[in-house]
Every structure is written in C-alpha cells, then in structure tokens.
Amino acid sequence: MNQIPLTAKGAERLKAEVKELKQVRRPKVIEAIAVAREHGDLKENAEYHAAREEQGFIEGRIAEVESVLSNAQIIDVTQLNQSERVVFGCTVELVDVESEEEVSYQIVGDIEADINQNRIAISSPIARALIGKEKGEEVTVEAPSGVREYEITAVHYR
C-alpha cells in the first residue's frame, strides 16, 4: 500500500481518536448491547440493533484509522526548510484577488482534512494549485464553484 502523508499533529489527533474509540466508546457500546440483550427477544429489539450498528461503526473506524497510521508517512512541519514555498503541512494565507477576502489554510493529508478547521486535503484543487508556489505569487484555482484567483500573502511552518 502507498504511504499516506500525515502531519505530526494529524497523527497525534488520530492516535487520540483511536484511544477514545477503544477505551471509551467501545466499552459503552458493549455495555449497551449487554443491557439490550437482557430485554429479551433480539429480533424486535431496536436498542440492540442500534447498539450493534454503533459497534460496527466503531470497529470500522478503529480499523480505518489504525490502517492509516500504520501506512503513514508522518511529516513534521516544524522541521521543514522554511523558504516561503508552499509544501505539504504548511499554512498558507491567501487573498482572493476579486473580493479581497482573506483566508488561511493548512495543507494536510486527506484523512485529516477539515474545512471547519481550515485544513484542506492535499488532493483538493486549491492545494494542488498552491503546492510549489511562493509568497507573493498569484494562483488560479479551478474549483467546482468556478475559477478563482488568489495571491499568496504568507506561508507558515507551524
């Protein structure tokens, strides 16, 4: 399997998620299944079926995250050559040329992407357009919403 790029902070978040799933959520769902079994007939027991479904989700997520961590190429952003060039893991500050709206994104691996936290996947159109560019350059991004132009105002390695 190919190595999956992952920031050091992203790897720590995933390790914490696995710990939470194994030590907190898994025991709770096992207890919920045991309680639901005490209610009798399992065929028509909605609590039992819901708990089993939750157990399946938890086990699947544990397997997915552990697989990612075992195949991860962990990149410590703070150890990168700080040349103001956009690379995996860095945080990029941009200004939309048309609207003058300022945005900031960290370029991360696909599994750790979260637009609500301004972390965008390396495979996203904007990240692909930014990689290799430097502070002061303008970038044209062909996004699903249309073509946008940004100017790179700063690049941080934190």
Sequence and secondary structure as in RCSB ss.txt:
>XXXX:A:sequence
MNQIPLTAKGAERLKAEVKELKQVRRPKVIEAIAVAREHGDLKENAEYHAAREEQGFIEGRIAEVESVLSNAQII
DVTQLNQSERVVFGCTVELVDVESEEEVSYQIVGDIEADINQNRIAISSPIARALIGKEKGEEVTVEAPSGVREY
EITAVHYR
>XXXX:A:secstr
   EEEEHHHHHHHHHHHHHIIIIIHHHHHHHHHHHHHTS STT HHHHHHHHHHHHHHHHHHHHHHHHHTEEEE
 GGGS  SSB  TT EEEEEETTT  EEEEEEE GGG BGGGTEEETTSHHHHHHTT BTT EEEEEETTEEEEE
EEEEEE  
